[in-house]
Amino acid sequence: MTCLYENFAIEPFEAGRGLWHARIRRADMTPVIINGVAFPSLEVGFAWSDAQMAIADAKSHIDRFRKRWG
């Protein structure tokens, strides 16, 4: 299940039994640029107990770092 938020696509995935993480990509599939380095996607956050918590954590990362991800 992919969630769109502020021009970013957030994809939660289960990294282990009951351990959810989130992958962030730009919705237009262009790379995320951090300090001049291009990343096709970012995997962020901690191991959450469900997908919704991983999505909420990814949204907070987007809100916090949006200006740096030129």
ZIRA-V46404 format. One record per residue. N is the residue number from 1. RES is the residue in one small letter. PSI is psi as a letter, one per 20 degrees, with the letter a starting at -180 (none if undefined). Layout:
# ZIRA-V46404
n=N res=RES psi=PSI
n=N res=RES psi=PSI
This chain:
# ZIRA-V46404
n=1 res=m psi=o
n=2 res=t psi=p
n=3 res=c psi=p
n=4 res=l psi=p
n=5 res=y psi=o
n=6 res=e psi=l
n=7 res=n psi=j
n=8 res=f psi=q
n=9 res=a psi=p
n=10 res=i psi=p
n=11 res=e psi=o
n=12 res=p psi=q
n=13 res=f psi=q
n=14 res=e psi=o
n=15 res=a psi=i
n=16 res=g psi=r
n=17 res=r psi=o
n=18 res=g psi=j
n=19 res=l psi=o
n=20 res=w psi=p
n=21 res=h psi=r
n=22 res=a psi=q
n=23 res=r psi=p
n=24 res=i psi=p
n=25 res=r psi=q
n=26 res=r psi=q
n=27 res=a psi=h
n=28 res=d psi=j
n=29 res=m psi=j
n=30 res=t psi=q
n=31 res=p psi=q
n=32 res=v psi=p
n=33 res=i psi=p
n=34 res=i psi=o
n=35 res=n psi=l
n=36 res=g psi=j
n=37 res=v psi=p
n=38 res=a psi=p
n=39 res=f psi=p
n=40 res=p psi=h
n=41 res=s psi=r
n=42 res=l psi=p
n=43 res=e psi=p
n=44 res=v psi=r
n=45 res=g psi=a
n=46 res=f psi=r
n=47 res=a psi=o
n=48 res=w psi=q
n=49 res=s psi=i
n=50 res=d psi=r
n=51 res=a psi=h
n=52 res=q psi=h
n=53 res=m psi=h
n=54 res=a psi=g
n=55 res=i psi=g
n=56 res=a psi=h
n=57 res=d psi=g
n=58 res=a psi=g
n=59 res=k psi=h
n=60 res=s psi=h
n=61 res=h psi=g
n=62 res=i psi=g
n=63 res=d psi=h
n=64 res=r psi=h
n=65 res=f psi=j
n=66 res=r psi=g
n=67 res=k psi=h
n=68 res=r psi=h
n=69 res=w psi=l
n=70 res=g psi=none
